[in-house]
Amino acid sequence: MSNYVCKEPLWNRTYSWDSPHPDFTNCFEQIVLIGGSCAFLWVLLPWQIYAVLSDSGRLGRWTRMTIAKQTLCVILAILELMDLGYTAQILVHFGGDALPSINMIAPLIQVFTFLLAMIYIDLDRRKGRPSNPVMSLFWLLLAVSSGIVLRTKVLKAVGVEPKDADDIFGLFTFELYFPLVIAQLLLSCFADDYPERFENWTKVWTQKNTTKLIIIIITNFNLLFI
């Protein structure tokens, strides 16, 4: 299947080990590294839905950090759409054999994944959740994977590895893409500011426990006259 989608094997021992510049194949990078990072976010979607439904908090307040995260996701999705459009243009001009199918599939998967990340962020905003470990792990995985892919693109650009038809434009967009992923990773390491969530929780806790305390006092008072 990898030969059909990528036009190369998923793993090439000679390319990865027996080489002066060991590297992964494009197929491995796009399917295992980038695709695996995206799959992580989709696989944990049921857990995220359960966590949101189990949380009774409802705030819906936009913060600077939430706006920054959403904006970065939009820019990342636009960059992937640019890659997708450029790849489609090459295939139209030079035929379907000019580039492997994975060069069309991978950007498309990432576009939908960034849209999913925006949904995650918005749900956290609506529930007033200051941080999300799932998103932190996702951006960490994507940052590590993107760093490996960026190295490959740089090696191809300087002529160390054979170039593909879309490598120059791909390097340009990826040089913008990688810092944005790092920025998302850094933002996910900090908790958002929702002080009213703690205040609301304290108010509810106080009301519940005050009611219980009154009931206990009345009960004990009645027992004195029995």
Secondary structure, DSSP 8 states (H G I E B T S, - for coil): -HHHHHSS-S--HHHHTSSSS----HHHIIIIIIHHHHHHHHHTHHHHHHHHHH---------HHHHHHHHHHHHHHHHHHHHHHHHHHHHHHH-TTSS-THHHHHHHHHHHHHHHHHHHHHHHHHHT-S--HHHHHHHHHHHHHHHHHHHHHHHHHTTSS---TTHHHHHHHHHHHHHHHHHHHHHHTS----HHHHHHHHHHHHHHHHHHHHHHHHHHHHHTT-
